[in-house]
């Protein structure tokens, strides 16, 4: 088993290295395209390790068989949060090719916002604080007697920092658009991605564990869908043209099809998990987890890339493969076990 996992990790690391080299060569000829692709990949893959750290804090406070069952994968994923500082450094260095406000202060709706908040220096300073907090949440040792206290503090700090990170790293790609629910959507998306990823990889020992995990995936999926739809409904019913333009840009050029596929994948996962027998089945839960991850990936693509005019398909694909393969290869146990174990028991 160890030899098999070692070979798979080595293959992932080799594939990630090749994709990284190809992306670096592409950056020589199209720096903006490579930087835009890297940002998308960063947002996609970061969701799983930080979501894993948050799930561990939640389990420390609430307990439950689901957390004990998923902890091996969650712990390995959470431990890799500091790894994502490396691609983020390149994103900061290329901020003027990615974020409109970094290249032109007049890109924001209000000039004082650029002067006081959306500027490269403030962006980097806030990111430094965010990374310090997230590394503390993910990797800091906890005194056993005060573990629950630390978990509560960690969740409170996550709530504050994700509100800043979602605005700075993602929503500010469209600096004239704003949504008060965007940070909450981002947070529940991270938790859902981590839960689905861990459920896909971790062997669940009993039907009770499987049902608990499947039920949590279902709840998170419903929460993500509800918040996303309410964001759209509020903007539509409020007849807010400056905010509706964000959705208009995601209707043309095939983006409606991308979001349609995301909705279909999410709906399929929902219908699978709606049945109790399916929630008790390892195979059905694994299938639903794959669909959830696909839905989140497509939705992130739909949310992000239309705001990245310099993004190129080759850069998006290479960056996603490079960062994903390198991260999974580095994440200890997070190298796919044999299929029958990954699927769990029926």
C-alpha positions, -999 to +999 in steps of 0.1 A: +000+000+000+028+025+010+046+018-023+014+024-043+007+056-026+043+067-030+042+061-067+010+080-070+024+109-051+055+109-072+034+109-104+014+138-091+045+158-082+060+151-116+028+162-134+026+193-113+062+202-120+058+198-157+027+219-157+045+245-135+074+247-160+049+250-189+031+278-171+064+296-163+074+294-200+040+307-210+044+336-186+075+348-205+053+355-235+020+364-217+026+374-181-009+387-176-025+355-189-003+334-166-010+356-135-048+355-142-047+317-145-027+314-113-053+335-094-081+312-105-062+280-095-052+296-062-089+304-053-100+269-064-074+248-045-071+270-014-108+263-005-100+227+005-072+232+030-087+262+047-121+246+047-105+215+063-090+237+091-124+253+098-141+219+099-116+207+125-124+237+146-161+230+143-157+194+153-136+204+183-166+225+195-195+201+185-180+166+185-195+139+164-185+107+146-182+125+113-152+145+125-134+115+139-139+097+107-127+125+084-100+139+107-070+120+090-077+137+057-088+170+072-056+172+092-034+165+062-052+191+041-052+217+068-015+213+074-008+225+038-024+260+043+010+276+045+020+261+012-004+284-006+016+315+005+040+307-023+015+312-052+000+341-034+034+359-034+034+357-072-002+370-073+008+400-053+038+406-076+015+405-106-014+424-089-013+452-115-019+426-143-048+410-124-067+436-104-081+466-122-079+489-091-041+481-088-034+493-123-059+523-123-073+539-091-102+552-111-115+517-117-133+517-084-167+532-080-155+557-053-121+574-054-117+574-017-120+536-017-089+534-038-071+559-016-080+543+017-085+506+010-080+491-025-044+498-031-015+473-034+001+483-001-031+479+019-039+446+000-005+432+009-007+443+046-042+428+050-030+396+033-002+393+058-026+394+087-050+369+070-022+344+064-009+347+099-044+340+113-050+311+089-017+295+096-024+298+133-058+282+128-045+254+106-012+244+122-007+259+156-005+233+185-033+236+210-032+231+248-055+202+254-074+218+283-081+249+263-087+232+230-124+242+228-116+278+237-089+280+210-114+265+185-140+292+193-114+319+189-102+303+157-137+303+142-143+339+152-110+350+136-119+330+104-152+347+102-134+381+102-106+372+079-127+354+053-148+386+051-117+405+041-101+378+019-133+373-001-135+410-009-098+416-015-089+385-034-120+378-054-148+403-053-125+432-060-118+418-095-150+437-103-143+468-082-176+485-091-197+456-080-205+446-044-225+420-025-229+417+012-234+379+010-203+372-011-180+365+018-206+341+033-209+323+000-171+320-002-169+306+034-196+280+030-181+270-004-147+264+013-163+242+040-184+223+014-153+217-008-133+204+021-161+181+033-167+166-001-130+161-007-125+144+026-156+122+022-143+111-012-109+100+001-116+087+036-128+052+043-160+055+064-162+026+089-200+023+093-233+033+078-239+057+106-206+076+098-215+076+061-250+090+068-236+118+091-210+129+065-235+127+036-261+147+056-235+174+063-226+176+026-263+179+018-268+207+043-237+226+031-248+222-005-283+236+003-267+265+022-244+274-007-273+272-032-296+293-010-271+321-004-261+322-041-297+323-052-306+350-026-277+371-038-291+370-073-327+375-062-319+406-041-301+422-070-328+413-095-357+424-073-340+456-063-335+465-099-299+476-093-282+481-128-247+486-114-249+453-096-269+434-123-241+441-148-220+415-129-246+388-139-251+402-174-213+396-181-219+360-171-247+353-195-228+358-228-199+339-244-209+305-231-208+314-194-245+307-189-238+271-201-210+268-175-232+279-147-260+257-160-237+227-158-227+237-122-264+238-113-271+205-129-241+189-110-253+203-077-289+193-084-278+157-092-258+155-059-288+169-041-311+142-056-287+114-048-283+125-011-320+131-007-326+094-002-316+079+031-303+047+016-280+067-006-267+086+024-259+053+040-240+041+010-203+048+006-205+046-032-235+070-035-218+094-011-186+093-031-205+099-063-223+129-047-190+143-034-175+142-070-206+160-083-204+186-055-167+193-063-175+196-100-203+220-092-181+242-070-153+242-096-176+252-124-193+279-102-159+293-093-150+294-130-182+312-137-177+337-108-140+345-115-129+342-151-153+367-166-137+393-144-103+383-157-102+397-192-065+386-196-072+350-186-063+325-213-077+289-214-042+275-215-031+294-184-063+285-165-058+248-173-021+247-167-023+266-134-051+245-121-033+213-130+001+225-116-012+238-083-036+209-078-011+181-085+017+197-064-007+203-035-022+168-035+013+153-039+025+173-009-005+166+013+006+134+029-023+109+029-041+129+003-030+106-025-059+085-038-062+051-021-074+021-041-109+027-055-127+002-033-114+018-002-122+054-014-157+044-021-163+029+013-188+003+023-223+001+009 
